[in-house]
Amino acid sequence: MRLVLLGPPGAGKGTQAVHIARAYAVPRVATGDIFRDNVSGQTSLGAEAKVYMERGDLVPDDIVIRMVTDRLERDDAVNGFLLDGFPRTVPQAVALEEYLDSVGRPLDVVVRFNVPESDIVRRIVNRRVCPVDNSVYNLDYAPPKVDEVCDLCATPLQHRQDDTEEVVLRRLEEYHAKTEDLEYFYWERGLLRDVESVGPVEEVTRRTLAVLDDLDGDPVQAPS
């Protein structure tokens, strides 16, 4: 299974990515993790990215794309992968498509998680993340078994500094400005599938796996 997850901040991509990757035995490839690994590992790509990150600038597409394709060339991604947080723009999607076509491993599906924006701010403000295995929890509807501690590795959970209402509203505005064309890009290729990301985590996971098990089903309507 080779798939991309789309959805606004707070749609549950991170949570579902962990469950989907486990169900299909494929690595979850998240751009945030790739950046941190390259910078902390002092790779040449990390050094290039660090210059922009320290200035507070966006890392150019060519560096991001090289980081992603370098990660997809590892042995654990040969038979499948889940991309979480990439691509974010049509140029990135085109570059990814060209790379995957060149190695004979095209995408199988792009899953778009839908959730009312009225729920998103509350979700993100109450989100907690494990700094070790990147598991994502929500104190309202998907809390850890032990308060503020990761279920998988018992590491204290973190509240990201940018998980505030002001930042969330700004990110939502940016998301919609950038992703409408990206959604249409994947819809044109017949890859886009929708999952309603409302309700208990287990129910959303069930819906998602049902969609992935039935890729021959009806595609979504054209993005509005």
C-alpha positions as CSV (number, residue, x, y, z in Angstrom):
1,M,0.0,0.0,0.0
2,R,1.4,3.4,-1.1
3,L,-0.8,6.2,0.2
4,V,-0.9,9.9,1.0
5,L,-3.1,11.4,3.8
6,L,-4.7,14.8,3.4
7,G,-6.8,16.8,5.8
8,P,-6.8,20.1,7.7
9,P,-4.9,20.4,11.0
10,G,-6.9,18.6,13.7
11,A,-8.5,16.1,11.2
12,G,-6.8,13.2,12.9
13,K,-4.2,12.4,10.3
14,G,-1.5,11.7,12.8
15,T,-3.6,9.4,14.9
16,Q,-4.9,7.5,11.9
17,A,-1.5,7.3,10.3
18,V,-0.2,5.2,13.2
19,H,-3.1,2.8,12.9
20,I,-3.0,2.5,9.1
21,A,0.7,2.1,8.9
22,R,0.5,-0.7,11.5
23,A,-2.4,-2.4,9.7
24,Y,-0.6,-2.5,6.4
25,A,2.9,-3.0,7.9
26,V,4.3,0.1,6.1
27,P,6.4,2.9,7.5
28,R,4.7,6.2,8.4
29,V,6.8,8.9,6.6
30,A,6.1,12.3,8.2
31,T,7.9,15.4,7.0
32,G,8.4,16.7,10.5
33,D,10.3,13.5,11.5
34,I,12.4,13.7,8.3
35,F,13.5,17.2,9.0
36,R,14.4,16.4,12.6
37,D,16.3,13.2,11.6
38,N,18.3,15.0,9.0
39,V,19.1,18.0,11.2
40,S,20.0,15.9,14.3
41,G,21.9,13.4,12.1
42,Q,23.9,16.3,10.6
43,T,23.3,15.1,7.0
44,S,24.1,17.3,4.1
45,L,20.3,17.8,3.5
46,G,19.9,18.6,7.1
47,A,22.6,21.2,6.9
48,E,20.9,22.8,3.9
49,A,17.5,22.8,5.6
50,K,18.9,24.2,8.8
51,V,20.0,27.4,7.2
52,Y,16.4,28.2,6.2
53,M,14.8,26.9,9.4
54,E,17.1,29.1,11.6
55,R,16.0,32.2,9.6
56,G,12.4,31.2,10.1
57,D,12.0,30.7,6.3
58,L,10.2,27.9,4.5
59,V,12.6,25.1,3.4
60,P,12.6,25.2,-0.4
61,D,10.7,22.5,-2.3
62,D,13.8,21.0,-3.8
63,I,15.3,20.2,-0.4
64,V,12.0,18.9,1.0
65,I,11.6,16.6,-2.1
66,R,15.1,15.3,-1.8
67,M,14.6,14.5,1.8
68,V,11.3,12.6,1.1
69,T,12.6,10.7,-1.9
70,D,15.8,9.8,0.1
71,R,13.5,8.4,2.8
72,L,11.4,6.4,0.3
73,E,14.5,4.7,-1.0
74,R,15.1,2.9,2.3
75,D,14.5,-0.8,2.4
76,D,11.5,-0.6,4.7
77,A,9.6,1.6,2.2
78,V,10.2,-0.5,-0.9
79,N,6.9,-2.5,-0.5
80,G,4.8,0.5,0.6
81,F,4.6,3.6,2.7
82,L,2.3,6.2,4.2
83,L,3.0,9.9,3.6
84,D,1.8,12.2,6.3
85,G,2.3,15.9,5.7
86,F,3.6,15.6,2.2
87,P,2.9,16.8,-0.4
88,R,1.4,20.1,0.6
89,T,1.4,21.8,-2.8
90,V,0.8,20.8,-6.5
91,P,4.5,21.3,-7.4
92,Q,5.5,18.9,-4.6
93,A,2.8,16.4,-5.8
94,V,4.1,16.6,-9.3
95,A,7.7,16.0,-8.1
96,L,6.5,13.0,-6.0
97,E,4.5,11.6,-8.9
98,E,7.5,11.9,-11.3
99,Y,9.8,10.2,-8.7
100,L,7.4,7.3,-8.0
101,D,6.7,6.7,-11.7
102,S,10.5,6.6,-12.3
103,V,10.9,3.8,-9.8
104,G,7.7,2.0,-10.8
105,R,5.9,2.5,-7.5
106,P,2.9,4.9,-8.2
107,L,0.5,5.9,-5.4
108,D,-2.5,3.6,-4.8
109,V,-4.7,6.1,-3.0
110,V,-5.0,9.6,-1.4
111,V,-7.2,9.7,1.7
112,R,-8.8,13.0,2.6
113,F,-10.1,13.3,6.2
114,N,-13.1,15.5,6.6
115,V,-14.1,17.2,9.8
116,P,-16.2,20.3,10.6
117,E,-14.0,23.2,11.3
118,S,-16.0,24.0,14.4
119,D,-14.4,20.9,16.0
120,I,-10.9,21.5,14.9
121,V,-9.8,24.2,17.3
122,R,-11.0,22.1,20.3
123,R,-9.3,19.0,19.0
124,I,-5.9,20.7,18.5
125,V,-5.8,22.6,21.8
126,N,-6.4,19.3,23.6
127,R,-3.9,17.3,21.5
128,R,-0.8,15.6,23.1
129,V,2.1,13.9,21.2
130,C,4.6,11.3,22.3
131,P,8.1,12.7,21.5
132,V,9.6,9.2,21.2
133,D,7.2,7.2,18.9
134,N,5.1,10.2,17.6
135,S,1.8,8.6,18.8
136,V,-1.0,11.3,19.0
137,Y,-3.6,11.5,21.7
138,N,-6.5,13.8,22.5
139,L,-7.5,14.5,26.1
140,D,-11.2,14.7,25.1
141,Y,-11.9,11.8,22.9
142,A,-8.7,9.7,22.6
143,P,-6.9,10.1,26.0
144,P,-4.0,7.9,27.0
145,K,-4.7,5.1,29.5
146,V,-2.5,6.9,32.1
147,D,-2.9,10.7,32.2
148,E,-0.4,12.5,30.0
149,V,1.7,9.4,29.4
150,C,2.1,7.5,26.1
151,D,0.4,4.1,26.1
152,L,3.1,2.5,23.9
153,C,6.3,3.6,25.6
154,A,5.3,5.3,28.9
155,T,7.0,8.6,27.9
156,P,5.5,11.8,29.2
157,L,3.4,13.4,26.4
158,Q,4.0,16.9,25.1
159,H,1.7,19.8,24.3
160,R,3.1,21.4,21.2
161,Q,3.8,25.2,21.5
162,D,1.8,25.9,18.3
163,D,-1.3,24.0,19.4
164,T,-3.1,27.2,20.3
165,E,-6.4,28.7,19.0
166,E,-4.6,31.7,17.3
167,V,-2.1,29.4,15.5
168,V,-4.8,26.9,14.5
169,L,-7.0,29.5,12.8
170,R,-4.0,30.8,10.9
171,R,-3.0,27.3,9.8
172,L,-6.5,26.5,8.6
173,E,-6.5,29.6,6.4
174,E,-3.2,28.6,5.0
175,Y,-4.3,25.0,4.5
176,H,-7.3,25.9,2.5
177,A,-5.4,28.4,0.3
178,K,-2.8,25.8,-0.6
179,T,-4.7,22.5,-0.8
180,E,-7.7,23.1,-3.0
181,D,-5.6,22.7,-6.1
182,L,-3.8,19.7,-4.6
183,E,-7.1,17.9,-3.9
184,Y,-8.2,18.6,-7.5
185,F,-4.8,17.3,-8.7
186,Y,-5.5,13.9,-7.1
187,W,-9.2,13.8,-7.9
188,E,-8.3,14.2,-11.6
189,R,-6.1,11.1,-11.3
190,G,-8.9,9.1,-9.7
191,L,-6.9,8.6,-6.4
192,L,-8.9,10.8,-4.0
193,R,-11.1,9.0,-1.4
194,D,-13.0,10.6,1.5
195,V,-13.2,9.5,5.1
196,E,-15.4,11.3,7.7
197,S,-13.1,11.9,10.6
198,V,-15.8,12.4,13.2
199,G,-16.4,10.1,16.1
200,P,-14.3,7.7,18.2
201,V,-10.8,7.0,16.9
202,E,-11.6,3.3,16.4
203,E,-14.6,4.1,14.3
204,V,-12.6,6.5,12.0
205,T,-10.0,3.8,11.7
206,R,-12.6,1.2,10.7
207,R,-14.0,3.6,8.0
208,T,-10.5,4.3,6.7
209,L,-9.5,0.7,6.4
210,A,-12.9,-0.1,4.7
211,V,-12.1,2.6,2.1
212,L,-8.5,1.2,1.6
213,D,-9.9,-2.3,1.2
214,D,-12.3,-1.2,-1.5
215,L,-10.2,1.0,-3.8
216,D,-12.3,-0.1,-6.7
217,G,-15.3,1.6,-5.2
218,D,-16.8,4.9,-6.3
219,P,-14.4,7.8,-6.3
220,V,-15.3,11.1,-4.6
221,Q,-17.0,13.9,-6.3
222,A,-15.0,16.7,-7.8
223,P,-13.6,19.1,-5.1
224,S,-15.7,22.3,-4.9
